[in-house]
Amino acid sequence: MTKTTTHNPITKTQIYRAVASSTAIETGATVQKIEQQLKRNQAQAKAVGLAR
């Protein structure tokens, strides 16, 4: 009999935290500061329209 496992879906918050913590280790900046930068950049990217 095989055993099936269910995984919780990965959230954007978890992705932001993983990227921020990895970047913080490499740069020496705080995780919170990098998370804020990521969210700010995401908001700015949404404001840019695509060329058609």
Secondary structure by P-SEA (a helix, b strand, c coil): cbbbbbbccccaaaaaaaaaaaaaaaccccaaaaaaaaaaaaaaaaaccccc
